[in-house]
Amino acid sequence: MVAVYALAARRWPRLTGRPWSSGLVYGGLLYVAMTWVVVPLSAASPSPKVPAWIAASIAMHLLIGLLCAVFARRALRRNAA
């Protein structure tokens, strides 16, 4: 996930300039991709339709998106130096 973000950030430097907002958007995209593409294509059973579960899943994907943005930014800055 970080590698995909870093590759995109090389093409669009704004992603490393605004890691907080870009990371949250990326986390939202990860949630959509996992929920509507990856899980249905896998052998995993669908997640429960409980509002608390959905909210927790979205929150965790947003956090993961932020972490991806921060680590990609750090790695790209280190490589540029």
Backbone torsions as a table, in degrees:
resi	resn	phi	psi	omega
1	MET	NA	-39.4	178.4
2	VAL	-68.8	-39.0	-179.5
3	ALA	-63.2	-41.2	178.1
4	VAL	-63.5	-43.5	178.8
5	TYR	-62.8	-43.9	-179.2
6	ALA	-63.4	-40.2	177.6
7	LEU	-63.5	-41.7	177.9
8	ALA	-65.9	-38.3	-179.0
9	ALA	-67.3	-28.1	175.5
10	ARG	-66.1	-35.0	179.3
11	ARG	-80.6	-38.2	-179.4
12	TRP	-121.0	90.5	-176.4
13	PRO	-58.9	-19.3	178.5
14	ARG	-59.0	-28.0	179.6
15	LEU	-62.7	-34.0	177.2
16	THR	-85.9	-21.9	178.5
17	GLY	-75.2	-27.3	-179.9
18	ARG	-129.9	70.5	-174.3
19	PRO	-67.4	-29.2	-177.7
20	TRP	-68.9	-54.6	-178.5
21	SER	-69.6	-41.1	179.5
22	SER	-66.2	-37.7	178.8
23	GLY	-65.6	-38.2	177.8
24	LEU	-66.9	-41.2	177.1
25	VAL	-64.0	-43.1	179.0
26	TYR	-62.0	-41.5	176.8
27	GLY	-61.6	-39.6	176.0
28	GLY	-63.3	-40.4	176.9
29	LEU	-65.7	-37.6	176.8
30	LEU	-62.9	-41.5	178.6
31	TYR	-60.3	-47.1	-179.2
32	VAL	-62.5	-45.3	-179.0
33	ALA	-63.2	-44.0	-178.8
34	MET	-68.6	-42.7	-175.4
35	THR	-73.1	-41.1	-171.7
36	TRP	-104.3	-10.1	180.0
37	VAL	-120.8	-59.1	-171.8
38	VAL	-67.9	-52.4	-177.2
39	VAL	-62.8	-44.9	178.2
40	PRO	-62.3	-29.8	179.6
41	LEU	-83.6	-11.2	-178.5
42	SER	-95.2	178.0	177.4
43	ALA	-87.3	0.9	-178.8
44	ALA	-71.2	147.5	176.6
45	SER	-77.8	148.5	179.7
46	PRO	-62.3	150.6	179.5
47	SER	-70.7	156.9	179.0
48	PRO	-63.8	151.6	-179.9
49	LYS	-92.5	42.0	179.4
50	VAL	-91.2	128.7	-177.5
51	PRO	-54.5	-39.2	179.4
52	ALA	-64.4	-38.7	178.7
53	TRP	-66.0	-43.6	179.7
54	ILE	-63.7	-43.9	179.3
55	ALA	-63.1	-42.4	179.3
56	ALA	-65.6	-39.6	179.5
57	SER	-65.1	-43.2	177.8
58	ILE	-63.7	-44.3	179.9
59	ALA	-60.3	-42.8	-179.9
60	MET	-67.7	-38.4	177.4
61	HIS	-66.5	-36.9	175.6
62	LEU	-63.4	-41.7	177.4
63	LEU	-63.2	-44.3	178.7
64	ILE	-62.3	-40.4	176.8
65	GLY	-60.7	-42.4	176.6
66	LEU	-61.7	-45.0	179.8
67	LEU	-63.3	-40.6	177.1
68	CYS	-59.8	-43.7	-179.2
69	ALA	-64.9	-43.4	-178.6
70	VAL	-66.2	-46.1	-178.5
71	PHE	-69.0	-37.2	177.2
72	ALA	-65.6	-42.3	178.2
73	ARG	-60.2	-45.8	179.4
74	ARG	-62.2	-43.5	-179.1
75	ALA	-66.6	-41.6	-179.6
76	LEU	-68.7	-36.5	177.6
77	ARG	-67.6	-37.7	179.9
78	ARG	-66.8	-39.9	178.9
79	ASN	-69.5	-31.0	-179.4
80	ALA	-74.0	-24.2	-177.2
81	ALA	-78.4	NA	NA
